[in-house]
Amino acid sequence: MEIAPMSATIVTLATSRPRTRRAPRPKTVHKPRGTLQPQVQKVGPEHFGIVSVDCAKARSKWMLADFYGNVLVPPTMLPHERGHFAVAIAQLREAIERHRLGHVVIAIEQTGVYHQPVKRAFAAAGFECRTVHPLASKAFRQAAHPGVKTDDEDLRGIFLAASNGFGLIEQPLDPVTQQLRLLARHRRDLVEKRSALCCQFLEHLDAVLPGFSRLFGDFWTTPAARTVARHFASSDAILGAGLAGLSQTMRDAGQQSRTQTLQRILAWARTAATADLQAVIHHRIALALDDDIMHKTREIEVLEGQLASLLVQTPYVLLLVFPGINVVSAAEFAGEMGPITHYAHANAITGRAGLFPSRYQSDAVDVQGCLVRCANRTLRAAILTIAGNLLKCNHYFGGMAGRWAAIGKDPRHTRVKIASRFSRIAYHIVAGRQILDHPALCKRGYILDKLIDFHQGHRTPPSLMMTDLQAAAEQLPSNQYIIESLPLVQRLAETRAARRRGPQPIGELLPLLLAKLGVSSVQSQTIGVRDLSESDRARSPQRLMFLLGFEPLEKTGALFGSSTPDTAAWGPSPYVPEWR
């Protein structure tokens, strides 16, 4: 009779927990990374200079003015060459001395990548460089001189934008992030080009072998489909070869195929439609396209291996714990995000990616529309790609999507909501470098096990694989060592029990990796391989290690917990979020 009131009390406490208050709004209307007031107040407006630079492909134009707008150096052409950069910097220094300027800011309009040479030249000379978005300079230019667009007017617009706090300081990127971003974008470009080539290949193949590509569920994952399409230019040639000829063709190509598949191909050839009159040329073009597809596939595999080697050097590798996130998607997200220290909170991620609706409010009118147009589109694409994967492969997010679909929510709304929630969880994981106890991670993935599967699929050399695994182990929190070692122990036991002849690289790497995690092998002849069922995984890590024939090297508090918990001395960690 006393249980019910106790339960009610618990529920009341859980539901009446006060919500965290929102952060106070900033007291200045300027952007935090664009404000100039402290520097201007220090040296005075008449001694504060702003260099406006309007960039183009081969040349730029620059102008120097003080904070009041008095032009000190008129608009001057600047070709993008080393000698002209040196002359412009010398002319700027001379103007600084002549007008006794105490501080100078270089405001460069962001123009694709064409502004980078100018920015590097002035930054190397020791000047403070800021970037102005073209929309900001355009707004000021059109307000001052509507209907007039010249380089000189652009310079005035850049000056007005920078002096009003729209010249922003860009956060520097470390070399690993820069390489991740470049390689991830290059891989994405190759994937899109390969997709276009695949469509062109199938179009030409349908002119040679009408209906052949629709004979298979997935043409590109069926070895027999691609091999037959390359070696036979007509349905009559397939019939002439027969079952024995098709089998021999597959063996010569080093491919294996089921007899049932080859018989289905022969059945199609007997009823195939007439090919195009220029089938020979179409087949020649299709072969060239297929060669290009295979070449790009090899390039993509190499890039993915490089992305994995870079990802393990960042804390973003911890995101592999999500069911539905693998190496490539995590690497793309890491490259577009940059260092997590650039984000003050999780909402800064969704704000930069533009994962919030546009809004128009005036007096009593308040209307929300689609996602905002001005955002970092590449970061948004990376997050939405992960959201799509989580929607399909993560039971937690899949269940949420099902509930939202039942009440009639738009699928686009569902995907954006999942992307926003993932951003918040990812921020706490990467910034705190810890694995959260979150419902989305109930059936968690094992980071090192995922990396091993990835490298085996890409045929990575054992030495490079071990280097990446050790780097990933360095990013793991110490309380995850035992948990991450469970699938490795099972994999090693299965490798030893297989008794295959010849060298087994993975069997040599796993003991070294387990030793790094604090686990060593125990020579036991009585214990064989055990399949890790759900009941086995529910056991304590120590008991499961013993069942598999392993024991910890050092039973330290970092691995197994100490008799005195950390909360007794330090209290609960402020970095562990509580989830409703």
ZARO-920888 format. One line per 3 residues: their letters; for each residue y negated, x, z negated of C-alpha. Coordinates in Angstrom, 1 decimal, padded with zeros to 4 digits, m for minus. Example, Ala and Ser with C-alpha at 12.3 -4.5 7.8 and 13.67 -1.06 7.14 Angstrom:
BEGIN
AS> 004.5:012.3:m007.8 | 001.1:013.7:m007.1
This chain:
BEGIN
MEI> 000.0:000.0:000.0 | m002.3:003.0:m000.5 | m001.7:004.5:003.0
APM> m003.8:001.9:004.9 | m007.1:002.5:003.0 | m006.6:006.3:003.4
SAT> m006.1:005.9:007.2 | m009.2:003.7:007.4 | m011.2:006.3:005.6
IVT> m010.1:009.1:008.0 | m011.0:007.0:011.0 | m014.4:006.2:009.5
LAT> m015.1:009.9:008.9 | m013.9:010.8:012.4 | m016.1:008.2:014.1
SRP> m019.2:008.6:012.0 | m019.6:012.3:012.6 | m023.2:012.9:013.5
RTR> m023.8:014.0:017.1 | m025.5:017.3:017.8 | m029.2:016.9:018.5
RAP> m030.5:017.9:021.9 | m032.5:021.1:022.2 | m036.2:020.6:022.0
RPK> m038.1:020.6:025.2 | m040.0:023.7:026.1 | m043.7:023.8:025.1
TVH> m044.9:025.3:028.4 | m044.8:023.7:031.8 | m044.0:027.0:033.5
KPR> m040.5:028.2:034.3 | m039.3:030.6:031.6 | m038.5:033.3:034.2
GTL> m041.8:032.8:036.0 | m044.5:032.8:033.4 | m047.2:035.5:033.7
QPQ> m049.4:034.5:030.7 | m048.4:037.3:028.3 | m049.0:040.1:030.9
VQK> m052.3:038.5:032.0 | m053.6:038.1:028.5 | m052.7:041.8:027.7
VGP> m054.6:043.4:030.6 | m057.1:040.6:031.5 | m057.2:038.5:034.6
EHF> m059.5:040.8:036.6 | m057.1:043.7:036.0 | m053.9:041.9:036.9
GIV> m052.8:042.2:040.5 | m050.4:040.1:042.5 | m049.0:041.4:045.8
SVD> m047.9:038.6:048.1 | m045.3:039.5:050.7 | m044.3:037.2:053.6
CAK> m041.0:038.5:055.0 | m039.5:038.3:058.5 | m036.6:040.0:060.2
ARS> m038.1:043.2:061.4 | m041.5:043.2:059.7 | m043.5:041.7:056.8
KWM> m047.0:041.1:055.9 | m048.5:041.8:052.5 | m051.8:041.2:050.6
LAD> m053.1:042.3:047.2 | m055.3:040.1:045.1 | m056.3:039.9:041.4
FYG> m055.3:036.9:039.2 | m058.5:035.1:040.1 | m057.7:035.2:043.8
NVL> m060.1:037.9:044.8 | m058.5:039.8:047.8 | m058.4:043.5:047.1
VPP> m056.2:044.6:050.1 | m056.4:042.2:053.1 | m053.3:041.0:054.9
TML> m051.5:044.1:056.4 | m048.4:044.4:058.6 | m045.4:046.2:057.2
PHE> m042.5:047.2:059.5 | m039.2:047.5:057.8 | m038.9:051.3:058.1
RGH> m038.8:054.0:055.4 | m042.0:055.6:056.5 | m044.0:052.4:056.6
FAV> m042.7:051.5:053.2 | m043.9:054.8:051.8 | m047.4:054.3:053.4
AIA> m047.7:050.7:052.0 | m046.7:051.9:048.5 | m049.2:054.8:048.7
QLR> m051.9:052.3:049.8 | m051.0:050.0:047.0 | m051.2:052.8:044.4
EAI> m054.6:053.9:045.7 | m055.9:050.3:045.4 | m054.5:050.1:041.8
ERH> m056.5:053.2:040.9 | m059.7:052.0:042.7 | m059.7:048.6:041.1
RLG> m058.3:049.7:037.7 | m055.5:047.3:037.7 | m053.4:047.4:034.5
HVV> m050.4:045.5:035.8 | m049.2:044.5:039.2 | m046.4:042.0:040.2
IAI> m044.8:042.0:043.7 | m044.2:038.3:044.7 | m041.8:038.2:047.6
EQT> m040.9:035.0:049.5 | m037.2:034.5:049.6 | m036.1:034.5:053.2
GVY> m032.3:034.6:053.5 | m031.5:038.3:053.3 | m034.5:039.6:055.2
HQP> m036.6:040.1:052.0 | m034.0:042.5:050.4 | m035.3:045.7:052.1
VKR> m038.8:045.0:050.9 | m037.6:044.2:047.4 | m035.5:047.3:047.2
AFA> m038.4:049.5:048.4 | m040.9:048.2:045.9 | m038.4:048.1:043.0
AAG> m037.4:051.7:043.7 | m041.1:052.6:043.4 | m041.2:051.2:039.9
FEC> m042.9:047.8:040.5 | m042.0:044.5:039.0 | m040.6:042.3:041.8
RTV> m040.3:038.5:041.7 | m039.1:036.1:044.2 | m040.8:032.9:045.3
HPL> m038.8:030.0:046.8 | m040.0:028.9:050.2 | m040.3:025.3:049.0
ASK> m042.8:026.4:046.3 | m045.0:028.4:048.7 | m044.8:025.7:051.3
AFR> m046.0:023.1:048.7 | m049.0:025.1:047.8 | m049.8:026.0:051.4
QAA> m049.7:022.4:052.6 | m051.8:021.2:049.6 | m054.5:023.8:050.5
HPG> m054.4:023.7:054.3 | m052.4:020.8:055.6 | m051.4:021.1:059.2
VKT> m052.0:024.9:059.4 | m049.1:027.4:059.4 | m050.0:031.1:059.8
DDE> m048.8:034.3:058.2 | m052.1:034.6:056.3 | m051.8:031.0:055.0
DLR> m048.3:031.8:053.9 | m049.6:034.7:051.9 | m052.1:032.5:050.2
GIF> m049.3:030.0:049.4 | m047.1:032.7:048.0 | m050.0:033.9:045.8
LAA> m050.7:030.4:044.5 | m047.0:029.8:043.7 | m046.7:033.2:041.9
SNG> m049.9:032.8:039.8 | m048.7:029.3:038.8 | m045.4:030.5:037.4
FGL> m043.1:030.1:040.5 | m042.5:033.8:041.0 | m039.1:034.2:039.3
IEQ> m037.4:037.2:037.9 | m033.9:037.5:039.3 | m031.2:038.6:036.8
PLD> m029.4:041.8:037.9 | m025.8:041.6:038.9 | m023.2:044.2:037.9
PVT> m021.2:045.9:040.7 | m018.0:043.9:040.0 | m019.8:040.6:040.4
QQL> m021.5:041.7:043.6 | m018.2:042.7:045.1 | m016.5:039.5:043.9
RLL> m019.2:037.4:045.5 | m019.2:039.3:048.8 | m015.4:039.3:049.2
ARH> m015.0:035.7:048.1 | m017.5:034.5:050.6 | m016.0:036.7:053.3
RRD> m012.5:035.3:052.6 | m013.9:031.7:052.7 | m015.5:032.5:056.1
LVE> m012.1:033.8:057.4 | m010.3:030.8:056.1 | m012.7:028.5:058.0
KRS> m012.4:030.5:061.1 | m008.6:030.5:060.8 | m008.6:026.7:060.4
ALC> m010.6:026.4:063.6 | m008.2:028.7:065.4 | m005.2:026.6:064.2
CQF> m006.8:023.4:065.6 | m007.3:025.2:069.0 | m003.8:026.6:069.0
LEH> m002.3:023.1:068.4 | m004.5:021.7:071.2 | m003.2:024.2:073.7
LDA> 000.4:023.9:072.4 | 000.3:020.1:073.0 | m000.5:020.8:076.7
VLP> 002.6:023.1:076.9 | 005.0:021.2:074.7 | 003.7:017.6:074.3
GFS> 004.6:016.2:070.9 | 006.3:019.4:069.6 | 003.9:020.1:066.8
RLF> 004.3:016.5:065.4 | 008.0:017.1:065.1 | 007.6:018.8:061.8
GDF> 006.1:017.8:058.5 | 004.0:021.0:058.4 | 004.0:023.0:061.5
WTT> 002.7:026.2:059.9 | 005.3:026.4:057.1 | 008.3:025.8:059.4
PAA> 009.5:029.2:060.7 | 011.5:027.6:063.6 | 008.4:025.7:064.9
RTV> 006.2:028.7:065.3 | 008.9:031.0:066.7 | 010.1:028.5:069.3
ARH> 006.5:027.7:070.4 | 005.9:031.4:071.0 | 009.1:032.2:072.9
FAS> 009.5:029.1:075.1 | 006.9:027.8:077.5 | 008.5:024.5:078.4
SDA> 011.0:021.9:077.2 | 013.3:022.8:080.1 | 013.5:026.4:078.8
ILG> 014.5:025.1:075.4 | 017.2:023.0:076.9 | 018.4:025.9:079.0
AGL> 018.7:028.1:075.9 | 020.7:025.5:073.9 | 021.7:025.8:070.3
AGL> 023.1:029.2:070.7 | 020.0:030.5:072.4 | 017.7:029.1:069.8
SQT> 019.8:030.6:067.0 | 019.7:034.0:068.7 | 015.9:033.8:069.2
MRD> 015.5:033.1:065.5 | 017.7:036.0:064.5 | 015.8:038.4:066.9
AGQ> 012.6:037.3:065.3 | 014.0:038.0:061.8 | 013.7:034.3:060.8
QSR> 016.2:032.0:059.2 | 016.5:028.3:060.2 | 018.8:025.4:059.6
TQT> 021.0:024.2:062.4 | 019.8:020.7:061.7 | 016.2:021.8:062.6
LQR> 017.3:023.4:065.8 | 019.3:020.3:066.8 | 016.2:018.2:066.2
ILA> 014.2:020.5:068.5 | 016.8:020.1:071.2 | 016.8:016.3:070.8
WAR> 013.0:016.3:071.3 | 013.3:018.5:074.4 | 015.6:016.0:076.1
TAA> 012.9:013.3:075.8 | 009.8:015.4:076.0 | 006.9:014.3:078.2
TAD> 005.8:016.2:081.2 | 003.6:019.3:080.5 | 000.2:020.0:081.8
LQA> m000.1:021.5:085.4 | m001.7:024.6:083.9 | 000.9:025.0:081.2
VIH> 001.4:028.7:081.8 | m002.3:029.5:081.2 | m002.3:027.2:078.1
HRI> 000.7:029.0:076.7 | m001.0:032.4:077.3 | m004.1:031.2:075.5
ALA> m002.0:029.7:072.6 | m000.2:033.1:072.1 | m003.6:034.9:072.0
LDD> m004.9:032.4:069.4 | m001.7:032.7:067.4 | m002.1:036.5:067.3
DIM> m005.6:036.0:066.0 | m004.4:033.6:063.4 | m001.8:036.1:062.1
HKT> m004.4:038.9:062.1 | m006.8:036.8:060.0 | m003.9:035.7:057.7
REI> m003.2:039.4:056.9 | m006.9:040.0:056.3 | m007.1:037.1:054.0
EVL> m004.1:038.3:052.0 | m005.7:041.8:051.6 | m008.9:040.2:050.4
EGQ> m007.1:038.0:047.9 | m005.4:041.1:046.5 | m008.8:042.8:046.1
LAS> m010.2:039.7:044.5 | m007.4:039.7:041.9 | m008.2:043.4:041.1
LLV> m011.8:042.5:040.5 | m011.1:039.2:038.6 | m009.0:040.9:035.9
QTP> m012.0:043.1:035.0 | m014.0:040.0:034.0 | m013.5:037.4:031.2
YVL> m013.2:034.8:034.0 | m009.5:035.7:034.2 | m009.0:033.6:031.1
LLV> m009.6:030.5:033.3 | m006.1:031.0:034.7 | m004.9:029.2:031.5
FPG> m005.9:025.9:033.2 | m003.0:024.2:035.1 | m004.5:023.9:038.5
INV> m006.6:027.1:038.7 | m005.2:030.2:040.3 | m006.5:033.6:041.2
VSA> m008.5:032.7:044.3 | m010.4:029.7:042.9 | m011.1:031.6:039.6
AEF> m012.4:034.6:041.6 | m014.7:032.4:043.8 | m016.1:030.7:040.6
AGE> m016.6:034.1:038.9 | m018.4:035.6:041.9 | m020.8:032.6:042.3
MGP> m021.4:032.3:038.6 | m022.3:035.9:037.8 | m022.2:037.3:034.3
ITH> m021.8:034.5:031.7 | m024.7:036.1:029.7 | m027.1:034.7:032.3
YAH> m026.4:031.2:031.0 | m027.9:030.0:027.7 | m025.6:027.0:027.4
ANA> m023.1:025.0:029.5 | m025.7:022.7:030.9 | m027.3:025.7:032.6
ITG> m024.2:025.9:034.8 | m024.4:022.3:036.0 | m028.2:022.6:036.3
RAG> m027.9:025.6:038.6 | m025.2:024.0:040.6 | m027.1:020.7:040.9
LFP> m024.3:018.6:039.4 | m026.7:015.8:038.3 | m028.2:012.9:040.1
SRY> m031.7:012.8:041.7 | m034.2:010.6:039.9 | m037.3:008.7:040.9
QSD> m039.3:007.3:037.9 | m042.8:005.8:038.0 | m044.0:003.4:035.4
AVD> m041.4:000.7:035.2 | m039.4:001.9:038.2 | m036.5:004.2:037.4
VQG> m034.0:004.8:040.1 | m031.1:007.4:040.3 | m029.7:008.5:043.6
CLV> m027.1:011.0:044.9 | m026.8:014.6:043.7 | m030.0:016.7:044.0
RCA> m030.5:018.4:047.3 | m032.0:021.7:046.0 | m029.3:023.6:044.2
NRT> m027.0:026.6:044.5 | m024.7:025.1:047.1 | m022.1:027.9:047.0
LRA> m021.7:027.5:043.2 | m021.5:023.8:043.6 | m018.8:024.1:046.2
AIL> m016.8:026.5:044.0 | m016.9:024.1:041.0 | m016.1:021.0:043.1
TIA> m013.2:022.8:044.7 | m011.8:023.6:041.2 | m012.4:019.9:040.2
GNL> m010.3:018.8:043.2 | m007.5:021.1:042.1 | m007.7:019.9:038.5
LKC> m007.6:016.3:039.7 | m004.3:016.9:041.4 | m002.6:019.4:039.2
NHY> m003.9:018.8:035.7 | m002.5:015.9:033.8 | m005.5:015.5:031.5
FGG> m008.0:015.2:034.3 | m005.6:013.3:036.4 | m005.3:010.7:033.7
MAG> m009.1:010.5:033.3 | m009.4:009.9:037.1 | m006.8:007.2:036.9
RWA> m008.7:005.3:034.2 | m012.0:005.7:036.0 | m010.4:004.4:039.2
AIG> m009.0:001.4:037.3 | m012.5:000.3:036.3 | m013.9:000.8:039.9
KDP> m015.7:004.1:039.7 | m016.5:005.9:042.9 | m014.2:008.9:043.7
RHT> m017.2:011.0:044.1 | m018.4:010.1:040.6 | m015.0:011.0:039.3
RVK> m015.0:014.4:041.0 | m018.5:015.3:039.7 | m017.6:014.2:036.2
IAS> m014.5:016.4:036.2 | m016.6:019.3:037.5 | m019.1:018.8:034.7
RFS> m016.4:018.7:032.0 | m014.7:021.8:033.5 | m018.0:023.7:033.4
RIA> m018.5:023.0:029.7 | m014.9:024.0:028.9 | m015.1:027.1:031.1
YHI> m018.4:028.2:029.4 | m016.8:028.1:025.9 | m013.7:030.0:027.2
VAG> m015.6:032.7:029.1 | m018.5:033.1:026.8 | m016.4:033.0:023.6
RQI> m013.5:034.9:025.2 | m011.0:032.6:023.5 | m008.4:030.0:024.5
LDH> m009.5:026.6:023.3 | m007.2:024.0:021.8 | m008.2:021.3:024.4
PAL> m006.2:018.4:025.8 | m006.7:019.9:029.3 | m004.7:022.9:028.2
CKR> m001.7:021.1:026.6 | 000.7:022.3:029.3 | m001.2:025.6:029.7
GYI> m000.6:028.2:032.2 | 000.3:031.8:031.3 | m002.3:034.2:032.6
LDK> m000.1:037.3:033.0 | 002.8:035.3:034.4 | 000.5:033.7:037.0
LID> m000.8:037.2:038.0 | 002.8:038.4:038.4 | 003.7:035.5:040.7
FHQ> 000.5:036.1:042.7 | 001.1:039.8:043.2 | 004.8:039.2:044.1
GHR> 003.7:036.7:046.7 | 001.2:039.2:048.2 | 003.7:042.1:048.0
TPP> 001.4:044.2:045.9 | 002.6:047.8:045.2 | 004.0:048.1:041.6
SLM> 001.3:050.7:040.6 | m001.6:048.4:041.5 | 000.2:045.4:040.0
MTD> 000.6:047.2:036.7 | m003.1:048.3:036.7 | m004.2:044.7:037.2
LQA> m001.9:043.4:034.5 | m003.1:046.0:032.0 | m006.7:045.1:032.8
AAE> m006.0:041.4:032.4 | m004.3:042.1:029.0 | m007.5:043.8:027.9
QLP> m009.4:040.5:028.4 | m006.9:038.5:026.3 | m007.8:037.5:022.7
SNQ> m005.5:039.2:020.3 | m004.1:035.9:019.0 | m002.7:035.2:022.5
YII> m000.6:038.3:022.8 | 002.6:036.7:021.5 | 002.1:033.4:023.5
ESL> 001.5:035.4:026.7 | 004.5:037.5:026.2 | 007.0:034.6:026.1
PLV> 007.4:034.1:029.9 | 007.4:037.9:030.3 | 010.3:038.2:027.9
QRL> 012.3:035.5:029.8 | 011.5:037.1:033.1 | 012.7:040.5:031.9
AET> 015.9:039.1:030.4 | 016.6:037.3:033.7 | 015.9:040.5:035.7
RAA> 018.3:042.5:033.5 | 021.0:039.8:033.7 | 020.8:039.6:037.5
RRR> 022.4:043.1:037.8 | 021.1:043.6:041.3 | 021.6:046.9:043.0
GPQ> 018.7:049.2:043.8 | 015.4:049.5:042.1 | 013.7:046.5:040.6
PIG> 010.0:047.3:040.1 | 009.2:044.2:038.0 | 012.0:045.2:035.6
ELL> 010.3:048.5:035.1 | 006.8:047.1:034.7 | 007.5:044.4:032.1
PLL> 008.6:046.6:029.2 | 005.3:048.6:029.6 | 003.3:045.4:029.7
LAK> 005.1:043.9:026.7 | 004.5:047.1:024.8 | 000.8:046.7:025.4
LGV> 001.0:043.2:024.0 | 002.8:044.5:020.9 | 006.4:043.7:021.7
SSV> 009.3:046.1:022.3 | 012.9:045.5:023.5 | 015.8:045.5:021.1
QSQ> 019.1:046.7:022.5 | 021.5:043.8:021.8 | 024.8:043.2:023.6
TIG> 025.5:039.8:022.0 | 022.4:037.9:023.1 | 022.2:036.8:026.7
VRD> 019.6:035.0:028.8 | 018.3:031.7:027.3 | 016.4:029.1:029.4
LSE> 013.1:028.4:027.7 | 013.4:024.6:027.3 | 010.7:022.5:025.7
SDR> 012.5:022.7:022.4 | 012.6:026.5:022.6 | 008.9:026.7:023.4
ARS> 008.2:024.5:020.4 | 009.7:027.1:018.1 | 007.5:029.7:016.4
PQR> 006.8:032.8:018.5 | 008.6:035.1:016.0 | 011.8:033.0:016.2
LMF> 011.7:032.7:020.0 | 011.4:036.5:020.3 | 014.4:037.0:018.1
LLG> 016.5:034.6:020.2 | 015.6:036.5:023.3 | 016.4:039.9:021.8
FEP> 012.9:041.2:021.1 | 011.0:042.0:018.1 | 007.3:042.9:017.4
LEK> 006.3:046.5:017.2 | 003.6:045.9:014.6 | 003.7:042.7:012.5
TGA> m000.1:042.8:012.0 | m002.3:040.0:011.1 | m003.8:040.0:014.6
LFG> m000.4:039.0:016.0 | 001.2:036.8:013.4 | m001.6:035.9:011.0
SST> m002.1:037.3:007.5 | m001.4:035.7:004.2 | m005.1:035.2:003.7
PDT> m006.7:033.3:006.5 | m010.0:034.5:007.9 | m011.6:031.2:006.9
AAW> m011.1:032.1:003.3 | m013.5:035.0:003.6 | m015.7:034.2:006.6
GPS> m015.6:030.4:006.9 | m014.9:028.5:010.1 | m015.9:030.2:013.3
PYV> m019.2:028.8:014.7 | m018.0:029.5:018.2 | m015.0:027.2:018.2
PEW> m016.1:023.8:019.5 | m014.7:020.5:018.2 | m013.4:018.1:020.8
R> m013.3:014.4:020.4
